[in-house]
Amino acid sequence: MRKDLTILLVALAAALPATAQNWSLGIHTGAFVFGDFAERTMRIGNDLPSERATSTLSAATRAGAAFDLERSFSERWAVRFESTGTRSPMSIKGSGDDFEVDAGEIDVGTLILPIVFRINRGGALRFHLMGGPAYAAYHIRDTSSSAVFEGTRTEWGAAFGGGIAWRLSDRLAVEGNLTDIVTSSPIRKSDFPTAQGVDIPKTHNVHTTIGLRWRF
């Protein structure tokens, strides 16, 4: 009995490192690019044919951070839980950059749960694709008395992307990712009660990041 128990403990101890390496931690940073939160198209002049002018509400490109925990189920498949965050100034811009008006600041935090598919299982460079549900929290601060609203709104959506990892060892890799997180805009048409020609498109939050992945 004691001999069997010893063999079992030795087998479990040997299996722990292999099991642990099914988990990995990613820490990344890079440029977060925002799509348009709202658009407004207006006619200029009373004579026909009249010209149209379009203004857009968006946020500037800023550096952000991403942290994730990944669980591998095979050499090709994994699931990843990722959290990102950034802060960016907002502005209303005219078509052709005719004008720009400060529209406050926005903090954007996202949670995504993508399935990861690794295209190749061997080699120092490993390519992957990923996609899954996303949840975003948009917090707008009226720093200029011209923000559309002040407060927090949350939206569900989806995340799609891919990347490449350069494996430095069995445990450590340098990884780059490109992810497009698509949600409904935090802006509503009701935020412009008297404005005409307002359109609310889907919001694209494009994250281009690079960082490290450590398997443990």
N, C-alpha and C positions, 0 to 999 in steps of 0.2 A: 504493500500500500504506500509506504513512504517512498519507495523507488518510483512508483507511478506518479506520485505527486511531484517529485523532483523533476521528472521528465516533462510533466505538464508545465511547470513553472519556467523551465528553461525554454520550452517552445513558445510560451507567451512572451517572454523577454525578448526572444529573437524576432517575434512578429511585430512588436511594438514600433520599432523604427520604420518598417515598411508601411504600417498602418498610418503612422503619424504623417508620413510624407504625402499622404492623400490630401492634406490640408496645406494651404499656402496663404500668405498675407501679402497684399500689394499696396504700395504707397506711391502715388503719382502726383505730378503737378504739370500745368501747362495752360495754354490759352483756351478760354471759354468764350465762344462766339454766339451771340444771341440773334435770333431772327426778329421779325417785326411782331410787336404785340397788338398793334392797331394801325389801320390805314384810313385816310380820309381823302376823297377825291372831290374837287370843286371845279365848277366852270368859272372861267375868267372872262369878263366882258359880256356885253349884251348882244353884240353883233354875231351873226351866223356866218361861217362856222366858228363857234367859240372854242377857246383852248381849255384844256383840262390841266389842273395842277394837283399833284398828289403829295401829301405829307404823311410821314410815318413816325410812330412811337416805338422806340427800341432802346436797348442798352448797349453801352460800349463794350468792346472786347477787353477782358481783364484776365489776369492769372487766377486760377482756382486750384483746389486740392481735391484729390480723390483717394479714398481708402476702401479696401475690399478684403473680404474673406472668401476663399474659394475651396470647394470640396470636389475632388476628382473622383469619378466613378470608374474610369478606365483611362487608357492612354489617349483617347480621343474626346471623351465627354466629361464635362464638369458643370457645376452650378456655382454662380458667383453672387454674393451679396455686397453691393457697393454703395457707398455714401459719398456725395460730392457737395462742395459749397464754394460760393464766391460772392463778392460784393461789387456792384458796378453802378456808375452814374447813368441816369436815363435822360433822354432828350427827344424832342420833336424836331425832325428834319424835313425841309422842303425838297422837292424833286430837284436833282442836280445840285444838291447842297446849297440851295438859294438862301436858306436861313437855318438856324439851329437854336432851339430854346431849351433851357434846362428844365427837366421834369422830375427832379428828385433823385433818390437812390433806391436801388433794389438789392435785396439779399435773396439769393436763390439757393435752396438746398434740395437735393434730389436723392431718392433711394431707388435703386434698380435691382432686379433679380433676374439676370439673363442666364440662359443656357449657353455654355461655351462649347464650341466644336473645334477641335484642333485638326487642321488639314493634314499635317504631316506629323508622324510619331517619332521620327529620329532626326539627328543632325543638331548642330549648334543653334540654327535658326528655326524656330517653330512658329508657324502662322496659325491664326485662329479667327473664327467668326463667332458672333454672339448676338443674342436677341432675347427680349423678355419684357415683362411689365415694368412700368416706372411710376413713381409718385413724386411730385414736385411741390414745394412750398415757396411761394413768392411773397416776400415782405417788402412793401414799399414805404419809404419814409419821405415825407414832404419837406425837403430841405430848402426849397426855393419858392414856396407858396404857389407852385404851378403844377403839382403832381395831380394826376387824374383821381387818385384816391390815396388814402393812407391806412395801412393795416396789412393783414396777411390773408391770402387766398391760396387754397390747395387744389391741385388738379392731378387726375390720373392720365396715364398715357403709355407709351411704349418706347423702348430703347433698342437701337440696332447699331451694329458696328463691327469692328475687327481690329486686329493688331498683329504684332510680331514680337517674339521674345528671343533674346540672345542669351542662351544658357552659358553662364560662366562656370557652373559646377552643377552637381546633382541637386543642390539646395538653392542656389542663387542665380537670378537671371535679371537682365535689363530688359524692360518691357515698354513698348510704345502702343498706344491705343487711339483709335478715332471712333467716337461714339456720338450718335445723333439721338437726342432725347426729345420726343415729340409729345406735346400735351396741348390741351386747350389753353388759350390765352388767359392770363389772370385779369385781363381787361374785359369789361362787358359793354355792350351797346348802351345799356342804361347809365353808364358813366358819362355819356354825352347826350343828355336829354333833349337838347335843342339843336344839335348838330345834324346836318344832312350828309349823305354820302359816306358814312362810316362803315368800314368792313373790318371784321375781326377774324384774322387767319389763324391757323394752327401755329403754335409757337415751336420753333426748332432751337434747342440748346445743343450746340455742337462743341464737344470737348475733344481737344487734341492734347494728349498727355504723354509723359514719359516718366519712368521711375523704376523701382526695384520690386521684384517678387522673390519672396523667401519661403521655401518649403520647410515645414517643421514636423 
